[in-house]
């Protein structure tokens, strides 16, 4: 398949990002590929004639001494240019490597390299569209490609060459029809991959083999994999400890008995048998997941009905299925039947996808995403769109091909992934779903989770957040403008401008356009009134650009919101009558059916938006919080209005009642209690106090590597200005990072303080040799920030409370957690203010009943990020002196395991850490 061309795989390491700004190459490597194999390599250090920045040394492990006697680029440039002639230039992110190399060739007076190119980032995204990350070291690990030292040009080039060969091999294995569909679109790619697609297509046609791929309207799919047959043997729960120990030791290599795991298993076993409800708090280190999987699966097989296991996020679902279920299978000695079930919109609508493929006018993002999906459809068993890793533009396309109630199931020709998921969910031992699915089931006429024998709710404390999020409504100005922008006007290429293709009479088009313009004008006037009123309040309070304001303070007129809702509803009704009219039935143009589908889709989106508008602005609930968020630097773009109900216990109980009637319910998590209030989470879930709460702690030696430091010469946070406190915090962080050499998490309670602290640290340049990653400042998702943090040993990660939930950083990736302030909610937080108001009305003290236990719970969760295995070593540093000066400080200390607590000055802590980390 690689017979017709010669390939040169290139990687460079540099002192920075821009040759034109004076950065230079410090190492260059080339791997030559011909006829499907590596035939030669070349590598050299290059003297940059300047110091290598410390963070580059940390990243590449290339020191100044490594390059001091190396040749200058002027001395090797001509040789490198000659070697690359007549080869296709390949790199992982070719825009950087080739552009930088061309800049250096130009700098030393050499001609530009003229060549075809292939980018392995682009290629691997196409061939492996479900991989989590396309960073070289991540995808190399995923595909089991050896990469000895990441960010060294020789090792990176070799790994990139193997990645290229893996991608080419994957391409050659695809069905002929898939390759034809890919080749048709490959000319729109950014690199010259179409050459390779053509070569593989030609070869494939010569050895044509249709294979065993089912097809939906010329689109090849993966052959459906049936669940394993039900286990037919006799299976009994191992009641005695000796039997459990024997089972685990025989089937799990290196198994060590963990204090509490067998007790947890027994508690769950007896709750299942008694069809009762139980709450189980299991610390990190217990082996919680396997602790509930074993008794639950044995019970499900006995009852010949699935046990339902619910967790919070897609990531946790995948972790359970991919990491924990295989361990369960090892224990049981057979393959457990496992199914995943999510909401309908997670699944692809193949007919909608096929319709969009008929269009010829596609953007790069649309073309690329279609190509990714074509490959993915030959891999996926489930058709779950969350499996795909697509760009932001690709996500917009994904949203158009989701399975909905409006999907034309008669067109799906018995290939409906959502229906398949429903069938699997009824024929399995373990059904894995998420909290949102359980909560949504109460609204369905026919429940989807009605076939279970018991329910286990993992990450149970997050069930509260899932319930709140389900009822939360958010008005986002940018989202509204995006939806409204799809309709345009008659003189645009948007939906209104395409009405003539549907044979709609012109007078009707003009009438509909006027109704739409009236609706948009009403909307713009309402937004203008909201922002001007909010700005008056903001300017009178603070210079801070980001503000949160309770909506009631704005005293906005209800009639204004009603005018907008009525205008939009008038437009929707008119548009529906027109696109459903007899005129559209006479439209014979090729794309008329898809255009109608686009109208239906965007009218439905607009209906959802106006329904949210109505709920936020025109409906009042007894217990709710509503607030506005605005950044004065971006008005109205930053405008958001959030409505969140606070009475969620009734909804949780309503959702759980059918499951209670079918069997046991087990609530489990690592953090469900606080010392002063064992029922803090349980009561929020609406569970009666009669339900027993069992706690399982890790072994005494699990936290041997942890110590807690309280810095007792920090200023009193309540006695000094915020600026003074931030200066002291910045000093403490800098000293801690320098002595521990990074690998440090810093936890804040507010984004504002985080930003000001990071800005101050960067201004001092005291940590210029370290990589600083800050939530809300560094671009990327939470997981991306975490991955970036892990790549560098000299790195610091700054985050707020929301960052720490569920973050798992094992081993040497994390050495220190610095807690800047005790994690109380801000008294100005609208949600907290509303809760406090309700508690006061009920005769309760908001601080002791809610604020303190919530902060203690967050404190526990923050500490839980530090030690994730018995071999971990880490320091938990508290900069807030209230933990020792206030009476409630003991509540925090009692909430964490019994570890050494040292109250020291900053200077002495630094000395202690220096000695500790050099032991």
N, C-alpha and C positions, 0 to 999 in steps of 0.2 A: 504493500500500500504506500510505502515511502520510496518507491523505486525511481521515480522520475525527477527528484530534486535532491540537492545537497543542502543541509541545514547547519547553521551555526547558532548555538545557544549561548547567549552572552549574559553575564552579570557583572555589575561594577559596584564597588563601595566607594563612597565619596566623603568629603569633609562637610558637605551640606547639600542643599537642593538645587543650587543654581550655578552653572558654570559662568554665566555672564556677571554674577555678583562676586566672583573670585573664588568660588569653591572648586576643588580639584579632585580628581580620581586618586584613590590610594591603593586600590587593587582592582584588577580586571581579569576575568577568566572566560574562556571559550571552550565549549564542548561541541565537537563535530559529530553529526549524525548522518549516516547514509544507510539506505536499505534496511531500515528498522533496527539499526544498532549503532552504538557509540563506537566511533572509529579512531578518535584522537582527542586530546585535550591540550589546552594552553593556559598558563596562569602566571601572573607576575604582580608583585607589589610595584607601586609607582610613587616616587617621591613628590609630595604635593608642594614642597618648598614653603610649608607653613605648619604651624602646630595643629594636630588633630584635636578637635574639641573633645572634652571629657565624655560627653554623653555619646559621641560616636565611638570612642574607645570602649565604653561600656557596652554598646550595642554590638560592635563588630569584633571586639577583643583584639583589634589592631592598634598597637602602640606606636609612638613616635620612633622608638628604636627599630621597629620592624621595617620602617620605610626610609630610614636615614641614608642607607647605602643603596637604595633601589634606584633604577633609572628614572630620568625625567620622562614625562609624556612625549616631549619632543624627540627623545631617543628611541621610543618604541612605537610611536604613532603610525609611521609608515609601514612597519611590519604588520601591525594589527590591521590596518586598512587592506593590505595585500591578502592577508589570510581570510578576510571577510568577503572578498570579491567572489562573485558567482555563487553565493550562498543565500538562502533565505534566512533573514535575521530573526531570531526568536528570543524573546525575553519575557519575564514575568512582570508585567506592567511596562510594556515596551515604550510607552510615551516618555517615561523617565530615562531608561537606559540608553535608548537610541538618541533622544534629544540631547542628553548630556554628552554622549560620545561625539555627536555631530558638532556640538559647541566646542569641544576640546580640539577636534580636527581643524575647525575653522581658526581657533586661537593660534595654532602652531603653523598655519599656512598650508595645510593639506586639503585636498579636494573633499567634497562631500561624498559620503558613502551612498551610492545609489543601489537600492536593493528592495526586494519584496520583503514583507514582514508578516510574522504571526505572533500573536500575543497569547501566552498560556493562561493569563487571567481570563481573557475572553473565551478561549477554547475550553478551559476547565469549567467555567460557568455554564457553558452549553452542554458539555458532556456529563457533568455531575451537578445538575441543577438543584439538588437537595442537600448539598454540603453546607454546613453552618458558616464556614469562613473560607475565603479564597486567599488569605495571606499564605505565603509559600510554606511556612513551617506548619500551619494548621492543616492545609490540604495534604501536605506530605505525610503528616501523621495519620490523617484520615485514610489515605490510600496506601499506607504502609510503605512509603518511599523513605529510604534512609537519608537523613539530613544530620550529619554529625555536628556541625557548628553553624547554626543559622546566622545570616548576615556576614558570612565570609564568602567572597565571590566564588572561590573554587568549589566549595561545598554547595552553595546556592545554585550555581550553573549546572552542576551535576544533577542535583535534585530536580531542577527545571527541565533538564533533558529527559529524565525518567518520567516526569509529569507529562511532557509532550508525547512520549511514547505511549503512556497509559491512556491519554486522551485519544490518540490515533487508534489504539486498539479498541477502545470503547466505541468509537465511531464505526469501525469496521464490523462490530457485532450488532449494530442496529438493523432493523428490518429494511429491506430495499426501499419500500414506499416512504419510510421515515426519512431516509437519506435523500430521496428525491425531493421531498417537501423542504428539507433543510437546505439543499443545494439551491433551490429556487430563490430562497431568501438570503443566501450567504453573501450575495454581492453588495448587500447593504451593511455588512459588518465593517468594523474600523480597520481590521487587518486583513491580509490576503488569504484567509482561511478557505475561501472559495476554491483555490487551487487544489487543496487537499480534499475538500468535499468532492470535487470533480474526479480526482484520481480514485478515491474509494468507491464512488458511484460507478465508474467505468468497470472497475474490478468486480464489484458486486453483481453487476448485470451479466458479466461473463459466467459467473458461478451461481446464477440465480437459484435461490432456494426460498420459497415463500415463508418457510418456518411455521411455527404453531402460534401465530399471533392473531387474536381476534381483532376485528376491524370495525370501527365506527365511521361510516361514510368516508372511506379511504384513509382514515387515521388509525395506524396500528396501536394496539393496547397490549398491556401485559396479560398473559393468561391468568385468569382468576385462580388464586390459591385458596383451596377450601380449608376450613379449620380441621385440625386433627380429629379423629374419631374420639368419642367420649371414652374415658378410662373405664375398662370393664372389670378390673380386679377389685379385690377388697382393700380398703384403705382405712386405717384407724389412726386417730390422733395419739401421739406418744405422750401419755399422761405422766409416766415416771421420769424423773430427771435423768436417770441412767440411760433410758431408752433415747431420750432427746440427745444426750451427749454423744451416744454411739452413732446416731443418725447424722449429726452434724460433722463429727470427726471423720467418719468414713467417706462423706461425700463432698466436704468443703476443705480443700487443702489449707493448711496453716490456720485452721479454726481455733480460736481461743474462747473459752466460755466467758461470756460477759455478764456481769452482775445485772440482774434485772430482766434480761431478754427472755429467759425461760418463764419468769413470773408473769411478764407481759403476755406471753403466748397463752398461759393458763387462764389468765383473766379474760382474754378474748374468747378462748375456747368455751368457757363456761357461760359467758354472756350470749354467745351464739346458740348454744344448746338450750338456754333458758329463754331465748327470744327477748332478751332484756336490753336495756340501754346502759352504756358505760362510758366514762370519760377517763382517758389514759394519757397522762403526761410523761413522755419518755425523753430524757436528756440525750443530747448528742453523745454517741459512743455506746448506746444501748443495742443498736441494730434493730431499730423500730420497724422498718419496712418489712424485713423478713419475719420479724416477730409477729406481725399481723397477717402476712401473706400465707404462712404455712397453715395455721388453724382455719383461716377463712376458706382456703382452697379445698382443704380436706372436707370441710362442712358443705361446701358447694357441690362437690362430687357426690357426697352422701345424699344430698337433697335433690340432685339432678337439676339444679337451677343455678344460675350465675350469682356470685356474690358481687355487689356493686362497690367499686372502690373509686372514691372521688378525691381529687386533689385540686390545687388552685390554678396552676398555669400549664400551658402546653409543654414547656420545658420539663416540668415535674412529671407530667404524664409520660413523656418520652424516656425520662430517666428511669421511671418505674418499669416500663415495658422492656427497655433495652438493657438495663443493668441489673435490676432486681429479679425480674421473672426468670432469667437464665439461672440464677442461683437457686431459685425455687425448684426449677426443673431438675437441677443437679441433686437436690435433696430428695425429691420424690422419685427420681429415676424414670420419668416420662415427660413428654411435652404437654404442658398445661394448655388448654384451649383459652386463648386470650383474645378479647375484642376491645376496640376503642370506639366510643360513640361521642360525637360532638354535634353541635347545632347544625341545621341544614346548610347554612351559609358557608360552612367550612369546606363544602364539597364542590367539585367542578360540575358545571352544566355542560356536557359535551356538545349538545346541540347549539348552544350559544357560542361556544368556542369555534365550532365548525362554521357557523355563520360569519364570525369575525374573520376567519381565514379567507373568506371569499373576497374581502376588501383588498384593494390594491394600493390605496393611499395610506401607508403606515409610517409612523415615526420610527426612529431607531429603537427607542425603548419598546414600542409595541412589537416590532419585528423580532427583536432579541427575545422578548418574553414569550412570544409564540414559539420560537425555536426551542427555548428551554422547556416549554410545556410539551412539545412534541416528543422530546427525549424522555422527559419525566413520565409520560403516559406509557412508555414501554417498561417502566420500572415500578410504578406505584401499584400496590394492592388496594389502597384505600381511597385514592382520589382526593385526599385531604390537601387543600391548597396551602395550608400552613407548612407543609413539607418543603415547599419551594423557597429558594433564596433569590428574590428578585430585587431590582432597583426600585427607587421611589416611583419613577414613571411606570415601571412594570406593575407596581401595586395598583395603580389606577386602572390598568387593563384587567388585572385579576378581579377587581371589584365588579367588572362588567360580566364576568362569566361564572359568578357564584350561583349555586343552586338556590332557587327561591320557590315560594308557593306558586308563582306565576310560570315556572318552568314548564315547557311543553313536554310533559313526560311521555306522551304518545310518540314523540319524535326521538326518544332516547333509545328505542329499539332494544329494550331489555338490558341496556348497559347503563345503569343508574347507580353511581357509587353510593349515594345516600341510601337508596333502598337496600343495596348490598350490606351496608353497615347495620341497618336495622335487622336484617336477617341474621347476621353474625352475632348481634347483641343478644339474640334469643337462643343461640346455640353455642354457648361458651361456658367455661368454668369461672373465669374472671372477666368482668366487664369494667373497663377503666373509663372514667369520664371526668368532668370537671364540675366545680361547685355551681357555675352558672347554668349548666345543663339541668342539674337537680332543681334549682330554683325556677327555671323556665318551664319545667314539666307540669307545674301546677296550672299553667295557662292553656295547656293542650287539651283538645276534646278527647283525644285518645293518647293516654300517657305512653311514653316510650320506655320508661324505666319501671314497668309494672310486672316484670318477670323475675325479679330478684328474690333471693332467699334471705339476704341480709345486706346491710350497708355499712361500709367503713369510710369515715370522712377524715382524711389525712390533712395536715395543715388546717386543723379545725378552726383556729383563731381567724383564719382568712375568710371563713364562711361569712363572717360579719361584713367584711369589706366587699365580698362578692354580692351580698344582698343590697348593700348601700349603692354599689356601682350599677346594679341592675335598674334601680329606680332613679338613679341620678340623671339629670338632664343638663346638657351643656349647650349654650348658645355661643358659637364661635363665628365672629365676623368673616374671617377668611374662608371658612367652610361654606357659609351662606353665599358669599360672592362667587365661589367656585361653582356651586350648583346653579345659581342664577345665570352665570356666564355661559352655561351650556346652551341656553335658549337664544341668546343674541338678539338680532333684529333681522328684518327682511333683507337687508343689504349685506349680511354676513354669511359665512359658510356654516354657521351654527344651525340648530334645529329649526328655528323660525325661517331662516334663509333657504332651507331645503324643502319647505312645504310644497313648492311647485312640483317637485318630483313625485309627490303623492296626489297630484291633480286636484289640489284644493283650490277652489275659486279665489281669485285675487281679493274681492271684497271681504271674504272670510279671513284671509291672511291679514289684511289691514286691521280688521276688528280685533283679532287675537293679539297682534303686535301692540295695539293701543292698550289693551287690558294688561299686557305684560309690563309695558313701560310705566303705566300707572302704579302697578304693584311695586316695581323697583323704586320708583320715586318715593312712595310711602315708606318703604323700608329704609331708604337712605335718609329721609327726614327723621325717622325714629332714632336711627343710630346717631345722627348728628346731635339730636337733643340729649341722648344718653351720655355721649362723650363730653359734650360741653358742660353738662351738669356735674359729671364726675370730675372734670378738670378743675372746676371751681372749688370742689371739696379738697382735691389733692393739693392744689397750690396753696391752700390755706393751712395745710398741716405739715408738710415735709418736703424736703428737696429730693427725697428718694424717688427715682423715676418709676419704680414698680409699686403699685398700690393695690390693696384689697379693701373693698368698701361694702358693707352690708347693703343690700339693695333697698331696704326700707328707708335708708338715710337719703336716698336720691328723690324720694316722693314723686315718682314718675306717674303721669296721668294714664289711667287704664285705657281711656278712649283711643289714645295714640296706638297702642298695641292692637286694639280691636280693628282699627282701620287697616293696618297691615295684614292681619289675618284674613279679613274679609276680601281684600283686594287680591291676595294670592289665591284664596279658595275660588274666587270668581274666575280667575285665569285658568286654574286647574280644571274646573268643570267645563269651561268652554273648550279647552284643548282636548279633553277626553272626548267630548261630543264630536269634535272635528276629526280626530284621528280614528274614531270608530265609525265615521260616516261612510255612506256608500261610495263617496268619491275615491277613498283610498283603495277600495276593492278593485277599481279599474286601473290602478297603477301597475304597469307591467314591467317597469324598469327592473334591472337585475337586482339592485340593492334595496328596492322598496320594502321587502319584508324586514331586513335588518334595520332600516331607518325607522320603521314602525316600532320595532323592539327598542330602539334607542329612545324614542318618544315615551314608550311605556316605562322604561327604566328611570328616566330623569323626572317624569311626572311622579313616579312613586317616591323617588328621593325627595322631591319637593313636598309631597304630602307628609313624609316623615318629618321634614324640617318645620312645616307649619303646625304639625301636631306638637312638636317640642316647644315651639313658640307659644302655643296655647297653654301648655302645661307650665311653662316657666313664668309667663307674664299674666295669664288670665285665670289661672286656677290657684287657689290657696288651700294648703293642707294645714292641719292643726299643728303638726310637729315637723318642721322643716327649717332648713337654713338656706338662704339665698344671698349670693354675693357677686360682686363685680370685680374682675381683675383687669388691670390696665397698665401699660407701660407708656409713659408720656413721650418716649422717643419714637413710638410707632403707633400713631392714632390715625384711623380707627383699627389698623391691622391687628393690634395686640388685644383688642376687646374680646373678653370672654365673660359670660354670665352663667353661674353654676347654681343649680337647685339640687339639694340633697336632702331626702327625708331622713328623719332620725328614729322613726318608729318602724323598725325592721323585724322585731321579734315575732309579730303576728305572721308576717310573710314566711319567715323561716319555719315556724311551727306548721303553717298550712302546707308548705312544700314537703315537710318531713312526715306528716301524718299518714299518708298512704304507705310510706316505707316502714313506718312503725308497725302498721297492721300486717306487713308481710314478713317481718323478722326483726332480728336485733339491729341496733344502731350503735356503732362504736365511734366515738369522737377522739381523735388522737392528734398530738402535736408536741413539739419540743418545749413550747412555752404556753401554758394554759392557766397558770396560777401566779399570784404574787403572795409573799408571806403574810401581808396584812389583810388579804382578801382572796381566799382560795376560790371564791365563786365569781371573780371579776369578769372573766370571759364567759363562763357558763351562764351567768345571769344575762349577759348581753345576747347570748344565743337563745334566750327564752327557755332554758332548761330548768326544771324544778330542782331545788336543793336536795331532794331525796335521791337523785342519781349519784351513785358513788364516784368519787374522784380518786383514781389510783395514780401514784407517782413512782417513777422508776428512775433511779439515779445511776450515773456511770460509776465504775469502780473507783476506789479511793486513789489509785495511782494514775487515773486517766488524765488528771490535770496537774501532774507533777511538774510539767514544763511551763506552768503559768504563774505569773506574779502580778499583783495589783499595786500601782504606785499612786499615792495621793500627793500632789505637789502643793505643799502647805504655805509657800511664800508667794503664791499667785495673788493678785489684788482681789478684793471682795467684789464679785460681779455686780452686787447691788449698791456698792458705795462709790464706784468710779464711772466715768463716762465710757460709752461703748468704744470710742477710739483708744482710750488708755488700755482698756481690756484687750482689744484686738492687738495692740502692740505687744502686750505681755504674752498673748497666745502665740503670735508669730515668732517671738523669741524662743518660747518653749518648743514649738514645732521644729524650728531650725536646729536647736541644740539636740533634740531627740533624733532627728533625721541624720545629722552629722555623725553621731556616735553609733547609731545602728546601721548606717550606710543604706538607708532607704527601707523598702519593703514595709511601708507604713500606711495605715488607713487613718484618716482624720475625720471625726464625726462631728458635724455641726447640727444645730437645731433650726437654723435659718439660712436660706440662700444668700441673703444680704450680707450676713457676717462672713459666710464662706467666701464670697466674692471679694470683700474688702481685705480679708486676711491673705488670700492668695495674691491679690494685687500688691499688697505691702511686701510680702516675701519676694515676689518677682522684682520689685523696685530695688530691694537691697542687694540682689545678685548673690546672696549668700548660698543659695541652692542652685547656682547656674549649672553645676555639674550633674544635676538630677533631673529626671523627667517628672513633671508635675501634671497630673490629670485631675480635672475638677469638674464635678457634675454641674451642668448648667453653663459651663464656660468652655470646656473641651467638647468638640462636636462628637456625636455618636451616641448610641444607645448605652444603657447601663452595662449590658454584657460586653459591648465593644470596648468601653472604658476599662472594664475588668481585664479583658484579654490584653489590652495595651499595657496595663499596669504589670501584668504577669511577665511580659516580654523583657522587661528591664529589671535588673537587680537593684539599680539605683533609681528607685521610683517612689512617688508619693501619690496617694489617691485621696482626694477630698470629696466628701459626700454629705448629704443630709439624711435625716431619719429614713426617708423612703428608699434610700440606696441599699440599706443593709439587710432588708428582709430577704432571707433565702440565699444570700451570697455565700458561696462556698469556695474558699481559697486554701487548698490543702498544702501542707508541707512548708518549704522555705519561702513560698511566695509571699507570706505575711509574717512579720515579726512583731509588729507593734500596732495597737489601736490607741489613738489619742482621742479621748472624749472631751471636747471643748467645753460643753455645758451639759448639765444633767438634762435629759431629753424630755422636758416638760413641753406641752403645747404652748404656743404663744397665747397670752390672754387676749390678744387682738384677733386671733383666728376666729372667723365667723362661725365655724362649726363648733368650736369649743365654747364660744360665748353663748350659743343657743343651748348647748347641753347644760352649761352652768345655770342658765336661767331656768331650765326645766327642773333641774335637781333642787334648786333653791325653792321653787314653788312646791315641791314635794317634801320640803322640810329637811333636805339632806345638805351636807357640806360639800360643795363642788370639788374642793381640793382633796379631801380624804376619800370621797366616794368615787371620783373619776380621775382628776388630774394626777394625783400621786401614783395610784396603781398603774395607770397608763404609762407614766414615765418609767416606773420600775420594770414594767414588762419590756419596754424598749431597751432599757439598760441590760436586761438579761439577754435579749436578742443580739445586741451589739457585742456583748462578751462572747456569745456563742459563735461569732465569726472567727474568733482568735484560735481556738483549739478544736481542730476537726479530726484529730487522731491522737492516740496516746504518745506518738513520737514527736508531736508538734511542740515548739517552744515559743512563748510569746509574752509580751508585757502589755498590760491593760493600764493606761495612764489616764487619770482623771484630773483635769485642770480646774474644775469647779469646786471651790472650797466648801460649798454648802453641804457636801457629802460628809464633812466632819464637824461643821459648825452648827448645822440645823438638826433638830431632833429627828426629823424624818430621814436623815442620812443613813441611819442604820437599816432602814427598809431596803435600800439599794444593796448594801453589803450582804444582808441576809439572803438576797435573791440569787446570788451566784454561788458556785461551789466553794468549799472551804480551802482557800489558797492563801499564801502569805500576803499580808497587806502591809505596805511600808509607807509611812507618812514622812516625807522628806522634802527638803528644799530642792529647787530645780538643779542647783549645782551638784548636790549629793546624789540626786537621781541619775544625772548624767554619769557620775563616777560609778554608781552601782551598775548601770547598764553597760558601761565600758567593760567592767570586770566580768559581768554576767555573760556577755556575748563573746568574750575571749576565752571563757572556760573551755 
